[in-house]
Amino acid sequence: MKRESLVKKNLDLLDEFLKHAFDHPDVLEVVPQDGTLVLLPAGDPVLERQNRKTLRQLRASGGEVVTMRLKATKRKVSKVG
């Protein structure tokens, strides 16, 4: 997977996470203050493999890591401005 595609897909997942967090702010409590959240995409096995690779690297470095599975939807471009 090209880096550009990987970044875009992860931004889509982050967008979904932020939408969920606005509706359910308690979800933020599961992420340690100095920890890392790794989002695992439902329905995209290629991106999931890449993110699991990142997850393994973070865990190997000894950091606190939390995972969450999300389904990304197509991002809508803002028409503000």
C-alpha positions as CSV (number, residue, x, y, z in Angstrom):
1,M,0.0,0.0,0.0
2,K,1.4,3.4,-0.9
3,R,2.1,5.7,1.9
4,E,-0.3,8.4,0.6
5,S,-3.1,5.8,0.6
6,L,-2.2,4.6,4.1
7,V,-2.3,8.1,5.5
8,K,-5.6,9.0,3.8
9,K,-7.3,5.8,5.1
10,N,-6.0,6.4,8.6
11,L,-7.2,9.9,8.5
12,D,-10.7,8.6,7.5
13,L,-10.5,6.3,10.6
14,L,-9.5,9.2,12.8
15,D,-12.4,11.2,11.5
16,E,-14.8,8.4,12.5
17,F,-13.2,8.1,15.9
18,L,-13.5,11.8,16.5
19,K,-17.2,11.8,15.5
20,H,-17.7,8.9,17.9
21,A,-15.8,10.7,20.7
22,F,-18.0,13.8,20.3
23,D,-21.1,11.7,20.8
24,H,-19.5,9.4,23.5
25,P,-16.7,11.4,25.3
26,D,-16.2,8.6,27.8
27,V,-14.4,6.6,25.1
28,L,-11.4,9.0,25.6
29,E,-11.0,7.6,29.1
30,V,-9.7,4.3,27.7
31,V,-6.6,5.9,26.2
32,P,-3.9,6.4,28.7
33,Q,-2.6,10.0,28.9
34,D,0.8,9.0,27.6
35,G,-0.5,6.2,25.6
36,T,-1.1,5.6,21.9
37,L,-4.4,4.7,20.2
38,V,-4.1,2.4,17.2
39,L,-7.2,2.3,15.1
40,L,-8.0,-1.0,13.4
41,P,-10.2,-0.8,10.3
42,A,-13.2,-3.1,9.9
43,G,-13.4,-4.3,6.3
44,D,-9.9,-3.3,5.1
45,P,-7.5,-6.2,5.7
46,V,-4.6,-4.5,4.0
47,L,-4.8,-1.4,6.2
48,E,-5.4,-3.6,9.2
49,R,-2.1,-5.5,8.5
50,Q,-0.3,-2.2,8.3
51,N,-1.8,-0.8,11.5
52,R,-1.1,-4.1,13.3
53,K,2.5,-3.8,12.2
54,T,2.6,-0.4,13.8
55,L,0.9,-1.8,16.9
56,R,3.6,-4.5,17.3
57,Q,6.3,-1.9,16.9
58,L,4.8,0.3,19.6
59,R,4.3,-2.6,22.0
60,A,7.9,-3.7,21.4
61,S,9.1,-0.2,22.4
62,G,7.3,-0.6,25.7
63,G,4.7,2.0,25.3
64,E,1.1,1.8,26.4
65,V,-1.1,1.0,23.5
66,V,-4.9,0.8,23.1
67,T,-6.7,-0.5,20.0
68,M,-10.1,0.3,18.7
69,R,-11.9,-1.3,15.7
70,L,-13.8,1.2,13.5
71,K,-15.4,1.2,10.1
72,A,-14.4,4.2,8.0
73,T,-16.8,5.9,5.8
74,K,-16.0,8.3,2.9
75,R,-14.9,11.6,4.3
76,K,-17.0,14.6,3.2
77,V,-15.0,17.7,2.3
78,S,-16.0,20.8,4.2
79,K,-17.6,23.6,2.2
80,V,-16.8,26.2,4.9
81,G,-15.2,29.4,3.6
